[in-house]
Amino acid sequence: MKILFLHGWNSAVGGVKPTFLRNSGHTVLNPPLDHNDFPTAVAQAQQVFDLQQPDVVVGSSRGGAVAMNLANDRIPLVLLCPAWKNWGTANSIAPNSIVLHSPNDEIIPFADSVELLRNSRLPAEALLEVGNDHRLADEEPLAVMLWSCELLCSGQTLPWLDPTSARREAVNASGSVSDCEATYVCDACGEEIVVPVDLSEGNRQTYVEDCPVCCRANLISIQLDDDGLLQISAEPEQDRD
Ligand SMILES: [Zn+2]
C-alpha cells in the first residue's frame, strides 16, 4: 500500500505511527505540513496527494482535518482523533472512512467524532474506540490503524455498513482492488519481499515465485480473512513434498 500520512499539529515528521506503517512493509509518504497556516498545510498535503496518488490517507489530529479538507473523491481515509472542529471547513466524511478515537482523549473530545459520524450519516460502528489517550501510539491503536488501512485499501465492504451503498462506495473508492501489496520474509535468505496482491483473484491464493534476492522457489499463500486482514506466508517450495 502507498499511504499518505498527515501528521498532527507540532508533531514531527517520522513519528511512531508513520514509522509503524513503514515497518509493516508499506510505502509511507510523510510530508511536513505548515504548523501555523492551515490552508498552507492543506495545499502541501494536496500536492503530495495529487502527485503520488496514495491508496489511503491517514490523518492524525490536525492532520485528520487536513485529510478531510483535501480535494479527494475516492481515496479512503483513516482518521485518528480528527480535529475537524478546530481546523478547516469539512464537517463530514465519505463512507470509505474509518475513525479511531479514544474515549479518554484529553485534547480532542471523543464526542467530536460521534458528531462527525452523525453528520456523515455513518453508523456509530465506523468509529472505533481504541487507545487511552490522544496520541494513539500504543500497540493496540497502531494495529487497528494498520488493519483499517488494509481493509479500506482492499476495497472490502465494511460489515457494519449498508451493504448496497457501502459496496458501491467501496468499488468507487478502490477503482481497482489490485493495488494492494503484502510483504513476506523469504525463508532462505531472510529478505523482506514486497509483492502486489490482486484481490480480484480471490480471497485465497497460492502460487510459487522465485525469491528476487536469492532465487529460491517459495510457495506464497495469501488469504484475506473475514475481518478484512490480509495474511501472507511463504515457505520453501521443496518442503511441500
Ligand atoms: Zn530469498
Boltz pocket constraint, residues with backbone or C-beta under 6 A from the ligand:
constraints:
  - pocket:
      binder: B
      contacts: [[A, 186], [A, 187], [A, 188], [A, 189], [A, 190], [A, 191], [A, 211], [A, 212], [A, 213], [A, 214], [A, 215], [A, 216]]
      max_distance: 6.0
